[in-house]
Amino acid sequence: MTIVIFDGAPRDGRGETCRRLAAMVAGEARTRGHAATVLELDGLTIKPCRGCFACWLKHPGTCAIKDDQELVLRAEAASDVEVWITPVVFGGYGASLKKALDRSIPNILPYFTKTGGEVHHPRRYEKRRTLLVLGTLPSPDAEAERIFHDLVTRNAINLWSSITRSLVITEGMDETAARARLRASLDDVLEAR
């Protein structure tokens, strides 16, 4: 199984917990015999989406902006499992992950389809991925966690994720407890495939 880990930690020193989680996920995946790749998004050159829709209209599936997002798009398309790791910012994703997700629209089609009574874009590729999203918070915040889990659920619908799990780890959490929660979430998504 191919697992791609998008580490959305900021490089300014606040991303230590995200980096630790990315290393844990990669280590656990490799121990289980899976191919795991970690992409540190803040170290890549990813410009903001221009909203030009050239990826849908002029050259389908390919972004008009030539930067490191091409690597992200290819990794997404080739993966069986996507793991997003991000600091939770006002219940949402950190800047690096958000920018990469905004630029991921070449991997969906510009048409519309009705799913569960809602209008969504159909997927470009037949392969359905599993999604595990890990958020970090400096301390417990029930409202931010609720918003985060809701956001992940909504994004999973748009991405046609076959299995989706989200987990929030607080920065002060005991390493053993954090590792146990991470293993349980990883077990859940890998065994469900």
Protein Blocks (a to p, Z undefined) as FASTA:
>chain_A
ZZddddfbdfehpammmmmmmmmmmmmmmmnopacddddfklpccdddehlommmmmmgh
iafbdcfklmmmmmmmmpmbdcdddddeehiacfklmmmmmmmmmmpcfbdcdeehiacd
ddfbfbdcddddddddfbdcfklmmmmmmmmmmmmmmnopabdcdddddfklcfklmmmm
mmmmmmmmmmmZZ
